[in-house]
Amino acid sequence: LAMAGAGWKERAERALEEGMASDLAQIYFNDPVDADALGIPEYHVVIKKPMDLGTCKAKLMRGEYTGVNQLLADVQLVWSNCRLFNTPGSDVVDACESVEKTFKALWRRYDLVQGGPDPLGQEQVGDGGAKEKE
């Protein structure tokens, strides 16, 4: 059982590293949103639980996730925060769609999800917001 537990973390780390290597992930999603630098002070009013891929990876490495679903939920939070804050069709939401698609493929390739083609819920349509980053 312990081996199985270690196994998912190893696979998850590889999936995260692969997904985080893309240009779009590096531009928008690997680091926390710096609301001050971006001039979006309202970010932390709108987004109650900020999350980014780098923080997900750090939590994984520190052993804060007891199961793969906690990691998947945090990564999903990156995408839902992005859609909540930013306008549909904006560069950052387009980037979000692309990087999220990559991650969904990686979760399947590394056997981190069970079941159908969209294990983390229905495709969502963004619902308005402001400008920049996740």
Disulfide bonds with the S-S distance in Angstrom:
none
